[in-house]
Amino acid sequence: MKHPERADRPPGAQHQFPAGAAIVIGGSGGIGQGICRALAERGCDVGFTFRANEAAAQQTLEQLAGARVQGHALRVDLGDLQAVTQALATFHAYFGRLHTIVFAAGADISMTYVSQVDPDEWHRVIESELHGFFHVTKAALPWVRAGGGGAFVAVTSAGIYRHPPLDILSTAPKAGVEALIRGIAREEGRHNIRANSVGPGVIDAGVFTRLRERVTPEFVEAMKRNTCLRRFGTVDEIGDAVVFLASPAAAFITGQHLAVDGGYSV
């Protein structure tokens, strides 16, 4: 994949992060791109993974170059622990330090009731998301420890706390991711590592653009009515929340879930 040349950062560029890089797992998706962009706007170098969409990954790289930060992309199958381990080692060699790990990967799922879930799809989603985050955690922790600590932020779902019908294939693996986040927070704080999650409500981008085609307009309007603010969220709103939790501004926050859902979970 071609890595665009970036111009030197201009004098006075905003810097909220230490030397090294943030790694965004799933940086080619709609929300993942927004997170990469938000980190870059704060002067943070960014490495990211993608699964298959090379064109979208190239677009993310171009956005990082435009923000005058260093970017690096790797195609990775999150279900393959050896591949994930090699990717994290490659990122460390490229950037020198990994201070932030953001998990923003998500599967393309069916909208269906629990009673009608296809077992094959269930196993595929658990493999890609829950097992994938475990693999990332296993591979990344040694590097984050070696750099003196840092932050893990997982993008999960507001639906964990208020179940949205038809969405179990999204919420079930993300509930497992939440449990891992709390485990990291409890066990790794002694190494100056924090771990938190952001729980989006309905974000008008990424996976939702595909899901919208699978449900009725009435269903979409009902989703809006179930949100206090009567609108869907934006990618930038998720990116800003992730940046906050990863940054020194949240230095005494760990083990927490921040719902960015317009009040859906109220």
N, C-alpha and C positions, 0 to 999 in steps of 0.2 A: 504494500500500500504506500502511495506517495505521501510523504510528510511535508506539508507546505513550509516554506521558509517564513520565519516570523521576524518582524522588525524588533530592534531593541526596545525595551520598555521605556516610555518617556519619563523624564524627570518628574518626580512627584506622584508616580503611579501609586494607587492605593494598595497597601500590603497589610493583610490581616493574619497571614500565616507564616510559619518559619520556613527556613530553607528546606528544599525537598519538594515533594509532590503529594497531591491527593489522587487517589485511584478510585475511579467510578466504575463499578461493575454494571454493565448495561448502559454504556454512554452513548449508544447510537439511537436509542428509543426516544420518544417524545419527551418524557420526563427526564430521562438520562441526559439528553442534550441540554435541556434547561439547567440542570445541575452543573454540568461541565461549564456552561456559559457563566453561571453565577459565580462559580469558583474563580474562573479566569478574570472576571471583572474585579475581583478583590486581589488580583496580582498573583494568583496561585497557579503553579505549573500543574498540569493534569495528565495523567495516564488513564486510559479507559479500555474496557473490553467490549467486544461485540460478538454476536453469535453467527450471523449470516449476512446481514445487510451491509455490504461493503460500501455502497453508495452513501448510505446514511452516516457511516463511520467517517468517510472522507469529508462529508459536510461538517461533522463535528470538528475534525482536525482543522478545517479552514476557518471555522469560527474561533478556535483557540489561537490560531496564527493571527487572525484579525484583532484579537484582544492583546496581542504582543506577549503571550506566554508560551512556554514550551509544551507541546502536546505529543503524546505517543499512544498508538492504538495497537491492540493485539486481538486477533480472533481466538476465542477460547470456548471450549465446551465445558460448562460448569459442572457437568456430571462426571468429568474425568479429573480425579484428584491430582494425578501426575501432571496433567496439562495446566491445571490451575496453579500448582506449586511452581512449575517452570515459568509461568507468566509473572507471578509475583517476584520471583528472583530476577527476571528480565527487567521488570519495572525498577527494582531496586538498583540494579547495575546501571540503568539508564539515568535515573534521577539522583541517586546517592542516598536519599532518605525517603521513607514513606511515612508521612505524619497523619494522613487521613484515609480511611477506607469507607467508601459509600457503596452500599448495595442497593442498586436501583433496577435490578433485572426482574422481568415479569414474563409470564407465559401467556400466549394467545389461547384463551379458554372459551369453552361453551358456557352459555348462560342456562343453568338448569337447576332443578330442585334436587335436594340431597337424594331423594328416592330414585332419581333418574340418572344419576351420575354414572358415566361409563367407567368401569374399573381401569381400563387401559389408560384413559385420559387422566384419571386420578393419580396413577403411578407415575405418568409422565410429568405431571405438574409438581408432584412432591419431589421427584428426582431433580428437576431443573431449578426449583426455587429453594426448598428446604435443604436438600442435600447440597445444592450449589452453594448456599450461604455457609453451611458447615465447612465445605471445602475451602472457601475463601477465608473463613476465620482461621482454620488450621494452617493455611499457607501464609497468611498475613501477620499473625500475631508475633512470630519471631522477629520479623523485620521492624514492626512498630516498636516492640520492646527495645530492639537494638538501637533505634534512633532516639531513645529517651522518652518514649510515650507518644500519645496522640489520641485520635478519636475514631470511633466506628459510628456510622449513622446508617440505619437501614430504613428504606422506604417501604412501609407496610400498607396498612389500610385502616381507615376509620371504621370499616365494617366489622372489625374484630370486637368492638364494644357495642355496636348496635347492628345486629345481623341484617343485611339486605337480602331479601329473597332472591334466589337464582344465582347467588354469588359465592357459594361455598367453595368452588374451585380456586377462588382468589383468597378467601379469608382463611381457609384451613392451613395451607402452607405458611402463610404470613404469621399466623398465630405461633407456629413453631419458630419462625425467625425471631419473633418478639421474645420468646423464652430464651433463645440463645443470646440475644442482646442483654437481657437481664443477667444471664450467667457471666458474660464478659464483664459487665459493669461490676458485679460483686467480686469476681475473682481476679480481675486485672487492674483494679484501681491502685494496688500497691506498686504497679509498674507505671503509674501515671497515664493509664489508658482509660478513657471514658467511652461509654457506649450508650447511645440513645436511638430513638426511632421517630420518624415522621409518618403520621397516618393520614394520607390524603383522603378526602371525600372524592366526589366525582370531578375529575380534571378533564377539561375539554381538549384532550390531546392524547397521543399515544394509543394505548389499547382501547380507550373509550371510543375513538373514532371508528374502530372496527365493530365494537359491541353495539354501537348505536344502530348499525345496519341489521342487527339480529333481534331487536325488540321493537315494539310499536311506538309511534309518537306519543301516545297516551302514557306509556310506561316512562318515557323520558321526562315528560312534564310532571308526572308523579314524583320522580326523583328530585326535581327542583323544588316541589312543594314540601318535600320532607327535609329540606335544608332551610335553616333559619333565615339565611340571607337571600333565599330564593334565586340563587344562581349557581353555576358551576365554577370551579376554581380554575386557575391558570398555572401553566408550567412555571412561570416566574415566581409565583407565590410559594410553590414547593421548593424551588431552588433557593429562595431567600431563607426559608426555614432550615433547610439542610446546612447552608452556610453558617447560620447562627449557631446551630448545635455543634458544628465542627470547629468553630472559631474560638479564640481566647475569650470572647464575650460570654461563652457558656462554660467557663473553666471550672465552675463548681456545680455543674449539672451532669448527672450520670444516672443511668438506669431508668430514664423517663421516656414517656410516649407523648409526643406533641401532635394533637389532632389538628390538621389543617383542612377543615371540612365544611366551613361555612355554618357550623352548628348542627350538622347532621347527627352527630352522636349525643347531642344534648337530650 
